[in-house]
Amino acid sequence: MIQLHNVSLAYQQDASALNNVNLSIGKGEFVFLTGSSGAGKTSLLRLLYGALTPNRGEVLIDGQNISHLSASQIPLLRRTIGVVFQDFKLLQNRTVFENVAITLEVLGWGRADIGKKTMHILKQMGIESKYNLSPQRLSGGEQQRVALARALVNDPKILLADEPTGNLDDANKNQILTIFKEANIRGTTVVVATHDRRLIEQSHKRLITLFKGEIVEQVEKQTASDDQTF
């Protein structure tokens, strides 16, 4: 599903964000990316949805080398990828409902189906009562749930999440990760970048550690209690 071959990325000539990264993530996997600030986690995620192009190497998504895609093809790729940004990127002049529904509108869904699917995902996130509010009237945790609803509403092949539980208390963290797990069970490949060691240790999922743009450790998924503690 996701493959990186000898990928390097530099924002400036003397500053490498990623250096010779080789990585393979299979269809339906659940993977955590971790590492200190500046390790390259966000840069790697941005490569995966076509926001950045590597200086060297190949990034393949579902067999497609995304570096070879034209500007008009990148939006088509992104229709299969849900992204939860660290800063949410919600549209402040739209309601909660409109922020989530826009994903389906872009895909050409009918109005009735958009309404039904959008309210279903908002209910799943526990924020259906907020559907007519603007984002600025929500708490940080509620805004996080709207961003997550927008990313998952079209059942994407891949879900990329950058520090998705950073503004949440422990109870809400567990609820969000349970939603990720349910999406993963339905077949979505999930890649989560996080600093939260407790979250990682409890989840028993594959762990990839980055340091100064390089993969320095990979820990395979633990099998013990894998589906019982998350």
C-alpha positions as CSV (number, residue, x, y, z in Angstrom):
1,M,0.0,0.0,0.0
2,I,2.8,2.5,1.0
3,Q,6.4,2.1,-0.1
4,L,9.3,4.5,0.2
5,H,12.5,3.6,-1.7
6,N,15.7,5.6,-0.8
7,V,13.7,8.7,-0.1
8,S,15.5,11.9,0.8
9,L,14.0,15.4,1.3
10,A,15.6,18.7,2.0
11,Y,13.9,22.0,2.6
12,Q,17.2,23.8,2.2
13,Q,20.5,22.6,0.6
14,D,22.2,22.1,4.0
15,A,19.2,20.9,6.0
16,S,17.9,17.4,5.4
17,A,14.4,16.6,6.6
18,L,14.5,12.9,5.5
19,N,17.6,11.0,4.6
20,N,17.6,7.7,2.5
21,V,14.4,6.4,4.1
22,N,13.2,2.9,3.1
23,L,9.8,1.9,4.4
24,S,7.0,-0.5,3.5
25,I,3.5,-0.4,5.0
26,G,1.1,-3.1,3.9
27,K,-2.6,-2.7,3.1
28,G,-4.6,-2.7,6.3
29,E,-1.7,-2.1,8.7
30,F,-1.8,0.2,11.7
31,V,1.6,2.0,12.2
32,F,2.8,4.6,14.7
33,L,5.6,7.1,13.7
34,T,7.5,8.5,16.7
35,G,10.5,10.6,17.3
36,S,11.4,14.0,18.8
37,S,10.4,17.3,17.2
38,G,12.2,17.8,13.9
39,A,12.7,14.0,13.5
40,G,10.9,14.0,10.1
41,K,7.4,12.6,11.1
42,T,5.4,15.4,9.6
43,S,7.6,15.6,6.5
44,L,7.0,11.9,5.9
45,L,3.3,12.3,6.2
46,R,3.3,15.2,3.8
47,L,5.1,13.1,1.2
48,L,2.5,10.5,1.5
49,Y,-0.4,12.7,0.5
50,G,1.5,14.6,-2.2
51,A,2.1,17.9,-0.4
52,L,5.8,17.5,-0.9
53,T,8.0,15.8,-3.5
54,P,11.2,14.0,-2.5
55,N,14.5,15.3,-3.8
56,R,15.6,11.7,-4.3
57,G,13.9,8.3,-4.3
58,E,10.4,7.0,-4.9
59,V,7.1,7.3,-2.9
60,L,4.6,4.7,-4.1
61,I,0.9,4.8,-2.9
62,D,-1.1,1.7,-4.0
63,G,1.5,1.1,-6.7
64,Q,1.6,4.6,-8.0
65,N,4.8,6.7,-8.0
66,I,3.3,9.9,-6.8
67,S,6.3,11.9,-7.9
68,H,5.2,11.1,-11.5
69,L,1.6,12.4,-11.0
70,S,0.6,15.6,-12.7
71,A,-0.9,18.5,-10.7
72,S,-4.4,17.5,-11.9
73,Q,-3.8,13.9,-10.7
74,I,-2.8,14.7,-7.1
75,P,-6.4,15.7,-6.0
76,L,-7.6,12.3,-7.3
77,L,-4.9,10.6,-5.1
78,R,-6.1,12.6,-2.1
79,R,-9.6,11.4,-2.5
80,T,-8.4,8.0,-1.2
81,I,-6.5,9.5,1.7
82,G,-7.9,11.0,4.9
83,V,-5.6,13.4,6.7
84,V,-5.9,14.8,10.3
85,F,-3.6,17.8,10.6
86,Q,-2.0,18.9,13.8
87,D,-3.6,22.3,13.5
88,F,-7.0,20.9,12.3
89,K,-7.3,23.2,9.2
90,L,-11.0,23.6,9.7
91,L,-12.9,26.2,7.6
92,Q,-13.8,28.9,10.1
93,N,-16.6,30.3,8.0
94,R,-18.3,26.9,7.7
95,T,-20.4,25.0,10.2
96,V,-19.3,21.6,11.6
97,F,-21.6,19.9,9.2
98,E,-20.2,21.8,6.2
99,N,-16.6,21.1,7.2
100,V,-17.3,17.4,7.1
101,A,-19.7,17.3,4.2
102,I,-17.2,19.1,1.9
103,T,-15.3,15.9,1.5
104,L,-18.3,14.2,0.0
105,E,-19.3,17.2,-2.1
106,V,-15.9,17.1,-3.8
107,L,-16.5,13.4,-4.5
108,G,-19.8,14.2,-6.2
109,W,-22.2,12.5,-3.7
110,G,-25.9,13.4,-3.8
111,R,-27.3,15.8,-1.3
112,A,-29.4,13.3,0.6
113,D,-26.5,10.8,0.9
114,I,-24.2,13.6,2.0
115,G,-26.6,14.6,4.8
116,K,-27.1,11.0,6.0
117,K,-23.4,10.1,5.9
118,T,-22.2,13.3,7.5
119,M,-24.6,13.1,10.4
120,H,-23.7,9.4,10.9
121,I,-20.0,10.2,11.3
122,L,-20.8,13.2,13.6
123,K,-22.9,10.9,15.8
124,Q,-20.0,8.4,15.8
125,M,-17.7,11.1,17.0
126,G,-20.2,12.3,19.7
127,I,-20.6,15.8,18.3
128,E,-23.9,15.5,16.3
129,S,-25.4,18.2,18.5
130,K,-22.7,20.6,17.4
131,Y,-23.5,20.2,13.7
132,N,-24.6,23.8,13.1
133,L,-21.9,25.6,15.1
134,S,-18.8,27.2,13.7
135,P,-15.4,25.8,14.7
136,Q,-14.5,28.7,16.9
137,R,-17.4,27.9,19.2
138,L,-15.9,24.4,19.9
139,S,-13.3,23.2,22.4
140,G,-10.0,22.0,21.1
141,G,-11.1,18.4,21.6
142,E,-14.3,19.0,19.7
143,Q,-12.4,20.6,16.8
144,Q,-10.2,17.5,16.8
145,R,-13.2,15.3,16.4
146,V,-14.5,17.4,13.5
147,A,-11.1,17.1,11.7
148,L,-11.2,13.3,12.3
149,A,-14.8,13.1,11.0
150,R,-13.8,14.9,7.9
151,A,-10.9,12.6,7.3
152,L,-13.0,9.4,7.8
153,V,-16.3,10.3,6.3
154,N,-15.6,8.8,2.9
155,D,-14.0,5.6,4.3
156,P,-10.5,6.3,2.9
157,K,-8.0,3.6,1.9
158,I,-5.4,5.4,4.0
159,L,-5.7,7.6,7.1
160,L,-2.7,9.8,8.1
161,A,-2.9,11.5,11.4
162,D,-0.3,14.1,12.8
163,E,-0.4,14.2,16.6
164,P,-4.2,13.5,16.6
165,T,-4.6,13.3,20.4
166,G,-2.4,16.2,21.4
167,N,-5.2,18.4,22.8
168,L,-7.2,15.6,24.4
169,D,-7.4,14.2,27.9
170,D,-6.8,10.4,28.5
171,A,-10.5,9.5,28.1
172,N,-10.9,11.3,24.8
173,K,-7.5,9.9,23.6
174,N,-8.8,6.4,24.1
175,Q,-12.0,7.2,22.3
176,I,-10.2,8.7,19.3
177,L,-7.8,5.7,19.1
178,T,-10.8,3.3,19.3
179,I,-12.2,5.1,16.2
180,F,-8.9,4.7,14.4
181,K,-9.0,1.0,15.3
182,E,-12.5,0.6,14.0
183,A,-11.5,2.2,10.7
184,N,-8.5,-0.1,10.6
185,I,-10.7,-3.1,11.1
186,R,-12.8,-2.0,8.1
187,G,-9.7,-2.1,6.0
188,T,-8.2,1.4,6.2
189,T,-4.4,1.6,6.5
190,V,-3.6,3.9,9.4
191,V,-0.4,5.9,10.0
192,V,-0.3,8.0,13.2
193,A,2.5,10.3,14.1
194,T,2.7,10.9,17.9
195,H,4.9,11.8,20.8
196,D,2.6,10.0,23.2
197,R,4.6,7.0,24.6
198,R,1.7,5.8,26.8
199,L,-0.6,5.6,23.7
200,I,2.1,3.7,21.8
201,E,2.8,1.3,24.6
202,Q,-0.8,0.4,25.2
203,S,-1.8,-0.1,21.6
204,H,0.5,-3.0,20.6
205,K,0.9,-1.7,17.0
206,R,3.9,-1.5,14.8
207,L,6.3,1.3,15.8
208,I,8.7,3.2,13.5
209,T,11.1,5.6,15.2
210,L,12.7,8.5,13.3
211,F,15.7,10.5,14.4
212,K,17.1,13.4,12.4
213,G,15.3,12.3,9.2
214,E,16.3,8.6,9.4
215,I,14.5,5.5,10.6
216,V,16.5,4.3,13.5
217,E,14.2,1.6,14.9
218,Q,11.2,-0.5,13.8
219,V,9.3,-2.6,16.3
220,E,6.8,-5.1,14.9
221,K,3.3,-5.4,16.1
222,Q,2.9,-7.2,19.4
223,T,0.4,-10.0,19.3
224,A,-0.4,-10.3,23.0
225,S,-3.7,-8.6,23.9
226,D,-3.5,-6.8,20.6
227,D,-7.3,-6.5,20.2
228,Q,-8.0,-6.2,23.9
229,T,-6.0,-3.1,24.9
230,F,-5.8,0.0,22.8
